[in-house]
Structures are given as structure tokens and as C-alpha cells.
Amino acid sequence: DSHYGALVQQVRRARPNPWFCVLAVPVLFKQALENTEMEEGKSVSLRCELTKADATVVWKKGEATLQASAKYEMKQKGTVAELVIHNAEPEDA
């Protein structure tokens, strides 16, 4: 349903009529990120809740995409995605 911004994909099948449509409902935030206070040198967690379990989540700081590292830990369980920033610094704000 385009009213809800559904994405229509055509997928090939090995049958006489090789095309069908799959409607994928977009993933939305049920609970967006909230401002979080941090203490320098400690770990801080940022969490958001999505409308679809196990959706692909990309964490960014400005235009930069964050990668899992000793500094950044990405977790996801069901509809909840979490970014843990270890050894937080003022530049992380």
C-alpha cells in the first residue's frame, strides 16, 4: 500500500508466470533515541526501538558510519537496537 510507503519488489520465480510482488512495510522508530548524559571515561548506551524485529541498523555520527570496534559496540535484540560507546569523551557528544 503506497499510502504507508510500502516498497514493491519484483522477484523472479521459476514458474510460467515468473513475477510477483512483495510488499515490505518500512521500518519505523517506535521509540527514538533520547538525549543521554555521559560521564567522561565511562561507557554510555544509546537505544532505539523499531517496528520490525532484526531490521538492519546503521549507526552514524554526523555523516560517518560507525563500525564495531573497541570504542563502539553495536547490539540488537528483536526490535531494540543499542550502541554502546566505551571510554566516552566530550567529542562523542
N, CA and C atoms as a LAMMPS dump frame, in Angstrom:
ITEM: TIMESTEP
0
ITEM: NUMBER OF ATOMS
279
ITEM: BOX BOUNDS ff ff ff
-5.0000000000000000e+02 5.0000000000000000e+02
-5.0000000000000000e+02 5.0000000000000000e+02
-5.0000000000000000e+02 5.0000000000000000e+02
ITEM: ATOMS id mol type element x y z
1 1 1 N 0.862 -1.168 0
2 1 2 C 0 0 0
3 1 3 C 0.908 1.23 0
4 2 1 N 0.876 2.01 -1.067
5 2 2 C 1.77 3.164 -1.17
6 2 3 C 1.453 4.219 -0.125
7 3 1 N 0.237 4.213 0.423
8 3 2 C -0.118 5.163 1.48
9 3 3 C 0.827 5.021 2.666
10 4 1 N 1.271 3.831 2.941
11 4 2 C 2.173 3.592 4.061
12 4 3 C 3.618 3.503 3.612
13 5 1 N 3.89 3.916 2.394
14 5 2 C 5.26 3.927 1.914
15 5 3 C 5.817 2.533 1.692
16 6 1 N 4.942 1.573 1.376
17 6 2 C 5.417 0.205 1.175
18 6 3 C 6.312 0.14 -0.055
19 7 1 N 7.257 -0.72 0.004
20 7 2 C 8.201 -0.917 -1.076
21 7 3 C 7.751 -2.121 -1.88
22 8 1 N 7.634 -1.939 -3.181
23 8 2 C 7.232 -3.047 -4.039
24 8 3 C 8.47 -3.594 -4.723
25 9 1 N 8.672 -4.861 -4.588
26 9 2 C 9.826 -5.512 -5.191
27 9 3 C 9.314 -6.601 -6.124
28 10 1 N 9.935 -6.746 -7.253
29 10 2 C 9.605 -7.845 -8.142
30 10 3 C 10.664 -8.916 -7.962
31 11 1 N 10.192 -10.124 -7.766
32 11 2 C 11.094 -11.234 -7.503
33 11 3 C 10.833 -12.328 -8.536
34 12 1 N 11.879 -12.84 -9.117
35 12 2 C 11.754 -13.855 -10.171
36 12 3 C 11.504 -15.222 -9.551
37 13 1 N 10.529 -15.962 -10.12
38 13 2 C 10.236 -17.332 -9.709
39 13 3 C 10.346 -18.248 -10.917
40 14 1 N 10.65 -19.497 -10.706
41 14 2 C 10.757 -20.479 -11.79
42 14 3 C 9.385 -21.111 -12.037
43 15 1 N 8.434 -20.356 -12.548
44 15 2 C 7.084 -20.807 -12.871
45 15 3 C 6.674 -20.147 -14.173
46 16 1 N 5.561 -20.582 -14.783
47 16 2 C 5.122 -19.955 -16.036
48 16 3 C 4.97 -18.442 -15.93
49 17 1 N 4.433 -17.948 -14.835
50 17 2 C 4.35 -16.51 -14.6
51 17 3 C 5.479 -16.179 -13.625
52 18 1 N 6.617 -15.69 -14.134
53 18 2 C 7.816 -15.593 -13.302
54 18 3 C 7.875 -14.396 -12.356
55 19 1 N 6.874 -13.558 -12.28
56 19 2 C 6.963 -12.353 -11.451
57 19 3 C 5.842 -12.298 -10.422
58 20 1 N 6.193 -11.815 -9.265
59 20 2 C 5.192 -11.489 -8.261
60 20 3 C 5.696 -10.313 -7.453
61 21 1 N 4.819 -9.684 -6.727
62 21 2 C 5.185 -8.502 -5.939
63 21 3 C 5.238 -8.854 -4.464
64 22 1 N 6.22 -8.285 -3.804
65 22 2 C 6.338 -8.431 -2.361
66 22 3 C 6.229 -7.033 -1.772
67 23 1 N 5.292 -6.846 -0.865
68 23 2 C 5.136 -5.552 -0.204
69 23 3 C 5.877 -5.618 1.119
70 24 1 N 6.84 -4.753 1.27
71 24 2 C 7.618 -4.701 2.503
72 24 3 C 7.299 -3.397 3.219
73 25 1 N 6.796 -3.508 4.41
74 25 2 C 6.467 -2.328 5.197
75 25 3 C 7.767 -1.702 5.695
76 26 1 N 7.928 -0.394 5.57
77 26 2 C 9.165 0.241 6.022
78 26 3 C 9.318 0.126 7.541
79 27 1 N 10.552 0.151 7.968
80 27 2 C 10.85 0.099 9.401
81 27 3 C 10.773 1.523 9.943
82 28 1 N 10.071 1.684 11.044
83 28 2 C 9.912 2.992 11.68
84 28 3 C 10.405 2.911 13.119
85 29 1 N 10.625 4.062 13.717
86 29 2 C 11.001 4.112 15.123
87 29 3 C 9.752 4.048 15.986
88 30 1 N 9.709 3.095 16.918
89 30 2 C 8.66 3.075 17.939
90 30 3 C 9.097 3.978 19.083
91 31 1 N 10.399 3.959 19.349
92 31 2 C 10.988 4.831 20.368
93 31 3 C 12.306 5.334 19.81
94 32 1 N 12.399 6.626 19.611
95 32 2 C 13.604 7.227 19.03
96 32 3 C 14.69 7.376 20.098
97 33 1 N 15.88 7.724 19.643
98 33 2 C 16.981 7.987 20.574
99 33 3 C 16.629 9.167 21.463
100 34 1 N 17.053 9.105 22.69
101 34 2 C 16.839 10.206 23.628
102 34 3 C 18.193 10.795 23.994
103 35 1 N 18.2 12.067 24.344
104 35 2 C 19.437 12.682 24.828
105 35 3 C 19.883 11.941 26.083
106 36 1 N 21.161 11.652 26.149
107 36 2 C 21.71 10.889 27.261
108 36 3 C 22.911 11.626 27.825
109 37 1 N 22.963 11.738 29.144
110 37 2 C 24.127 12.356 29.759
111 37 3 C 25.205 11.301 29.911
112 38 1 N 26.454 11.733 29.746
113 38 2 C 27.563 10.799 29.852
114 38 3 C 28.592 11.329 30.82
115 39 1 N 29.376 10.402 31.34
116 39 2 C 30.489 10.757 32.21
117 39 3 C 31.764 10.39 31.474
118 40 1 N 32.658 11.352 31.359
119 40 2 C 33.892 11.131 30.607
120 40 3 C 34.633 9.904 31.134
121 41 1 N 35.09 9.068 30.198
122 41 2 C 35.834 7.862 30.546
123 41 3 C 34.965 6.653 30.819
124 42 1 N 33.662 6.827 30.927
125 42 2 C 32.733 5.724 31.189
126 42 3 C 32.084 5.275 29.881
127 43 1 N 31.293 4.213 29.962
128 43 2 C 30.526 3.748 28.809
129 43 3 C 29.131 4.354 28.857
130 44 1 N 28.601 4.646 27.681
131 44 2 C 27.252 5.197 27.579
132 44 3 C 26.496 4.395 26.533
133 45 1 N 25.205 4.135 26.774
134 45 2 C 24.381 3.358 25.856
135 45 3 C 23.308 4.238 25.236
136 46 1 N 23.139 4.092 23.929
137 46 2 C 22.059 4.742 23.195
138 46 3 C 21.166 3.645 22.652
139 47 1 N 19.851 3.753 22.887
140 47 2 C 18.916 2.703 22.455
141 47 3 C 17.765 3.31 21.664
142 48 1 N 17.295 2.521 20.703
143 48 2 C 16.074 2.884 19.997
144 48 3 C 15.271 1.612 19.772
145 49 1 N 13.96 1.768 19.627
146 49 2 C 13.092 0.626 19.369
147 49 3 C 12.461 0.801 17.998
148 50 1 N 12.453 -0.278 17.222
149 50 2 C 11.962 -0.253 15.855
150 50 3 C 10.642 -1.011 15.736
151 51 1 N 9.958 -0.822 14.623
152 51 2 C 8.688 -1.512 14.412
153 51 3 C 8.874 -2.915 13.844
154 52 1 N 10.087 -3.261 13.435
155 52 2 C 10.349 -4.574 12.843
156 52 3 C 11.561 -5.203 13.516
157 53 1 N 11.395 -6.438 13.961
158 53 2 C 12.491 -7.135 14.637
159 53 3 C 13.63 -7.427 13.665
160 54 1 N 14.829 -7.339 14.169
161 54 2 C 16.047 -7.695 13.433
162 54 3 C 16.229 -6.923 12.13
163 55 1 N 15.719 -5.697 12.077
164 55 2 C 15.948 -4.837 10.911
165 55 3 C 17.413 -4.416 10.898
166 56 1 N 17.931 -4.141 9.721
167 56 2 C 19.308 -3.681 9.615
168 56 3 C 19.406 -2.26 10.164
169 57 1 N 20.326 -2.049 11.091
170 57 2 C 20.515 -0.742 11.717
171 57 3 C 21.926 -0.258 11.403
172 58 1 N 22.039 0.979 10.954
173 58 2 C 23.332 1.6 10.685
174 58 3 C 23.468 2.777 11.637
175 59 1 N 24.498 2.759 12.45
176 59 2 C 24.747 3.851 13.39
177 59 3 C 25.691 4.853 12.742
178 60 1 N 25.346 6.137 12.88
179 60 2 C 26.169 7.198 12.293
180 60 3 C 26.412 8.288 13.321
181 61 1 N 27.542 8.967 13.137
182 61 2 C 27.836 10.183 13.886
183 61 3 C 28.084 11.232 12.824
184 62 1 N 27.132 12.134 12.647
185 62 2 C 27.188 13.059 11.527
186 62 3 C 27.05 12.269 10.245
187 63 1 N 28 12.427 9.329
188 63 2 C 27.974 11.698 8.062
189 63 3 C 28.746 10.376 8.137
190 64 1 N 29.511 10.178 9.205
191 64 2 C 30.367 8.992 9.319
192 64 3 C 29.589 7.784 9.841
193 65 1 N 29.707 6.662 9.142
194 65 2 C 29.103 5.41 9.589
195 65 3 C 30.03 4.77 10.608
196 66 1 N 29.496 4.418 11.765
197 66 2 C 30.299 3.815 12.824
198 66 3 C 30.483 2.331 12.569
199 67 1 N 31.651 1.83 12.871
200 67 2 C 31.972 0.414 12.74
201 67 3 C 32.237 -0.155 14.13
202 68 1 N 31.906 -1.426 14.324
203 68 2 C 32.186 -2.083 15.603
204 68 3 C 33.694 -2.051 15.851
205 69 1 N 34.066 -1.687 17.07
206 69 2 C 35.478 -1.558 17.435
207 69 3 C 35.583 -1.582 18.958
208 70 1 N 36.771 -1.336 19.462
209 70 2 C 36.946 -1.242 20.914
210 70 3 C 36.162 -0.053 21.46
211 71 1 N 35.94 0.957 20.633
212 71 2 C 35.225 2.167 21.036
213 71 3 C 33.704 1.987 20.934
214 72 1 N 33.248 1.378 19.833
215 72 2 C 31.81 1.268 19.554
216 72 3 C 31.369 -0.194 19.535
217 73 1 N 30.329 -0.485 20.304
218 73 2 C 29.754 -1.828 20.345
219 73 3 C 28.287 -1.728 19.938
220 74 1 N 27.912 -2.465 18.9
221 74 2 C 26.537 -2.46 18.427
222 74 3 C 25.846 -3.749 18.87
223 75 1 N 24.646 -3.603 19.438
224 75 2 C 23.871 -4.76 19.887
225 75 3 C 22.47 -4.631 19.304
226 76 1 N 21.842 -5.775 19.095
227 76 2 C 20.458 -5.747 18.642
228 76 3 C 19.77 -7.02 19.108
229 77 1 N 18.612 -6.832 19.725
230 77 2 C 17.81 -7.963 20.177
231 77 3 C 16.361 -7.657 19.833
232 78 1 N 15.825 -8.417 18.893
233 78 2 C 14.449 -8.177 18.472
234 78 3 C 14.293 -6.799 17.872
235 79 1 N 13.424 -5.989 18.458
236 79 2 C 13.164 -4.648 17.926
237 79 3 C 14.02 -3.564 18.58
238 80 1 N 14.883 -3.935 19.514
239 80 2 C 15.693 -2.941 20.221
240 80 3 C 17.129 -2.957 19.702
241 81 1 N 17.588 -1.806 19.243
242 81 2 C 18.972 -1.637 18.785
243 81 3 C 19.697 -0.761 19.798
244 82 1 N 20.954 -1.091 20.064
245 82 2 C 21.72 -0.363 21.073
246 82 3 C 23.135 -0.101 20.564
247 83 1 N 23.618 1.094 20.831
248 83 2 C 25.005 1.46 20.566
249 83 3 C 25.643 1.766 21.916
250 84 1 N 26.734 1.072 22.225
251 84 2 C 27.487 1.339 23.448
252 84 3 C 28.772 2.041 23.038
253 85 1 N 29.004 3.211 23.616
254 85 2 C 30.236 3.961 23.366
255 85 3 C 31.109 3.786 24.603
256 86 1 N 32.233 3.127 24.422
257 86 2 C 33.153 2.883 25.537
258 86 3 C 34.135 4.043 25.666
259 87 1 N 34.568 4.305 26.89
260 87 2 C 35.533 5.363 27.172
261 87 3 C 35.07 6.689 26.543
262 88 1 N 33.863 7.083 26.883
263 88 2 C 33.238 8.272 26.294
264 88 3 C 34.073 9.529 26.529
265 89 1 N 34.1 10.376 25.497
266 89 2 C 34.834 11.633 25.531
267 89 3 C 33.893 12.742 25.095
268 90 1 N 34.221 13.997 25.412
269 90 2 C 33.355 15.109 25.003
270 90 3 C 33.083 15.115 23.493
271 91 1 N 34.027 14.656 22.671
272 91 2 C 33.837 14.618 21.218
273 91 3 C 32.739 13.639 20.81
274 92 1 N 32.371 12.726 21.7
275 92 2 C 31.321 11.741 21.4
276 92 3 C 29.922 12.33 21.525
277 93 1 N 29.827 13.518 22.115
278 93 2 C 28.513 14.123 22.341
279 93 3 C 27.888 14.569 21.027
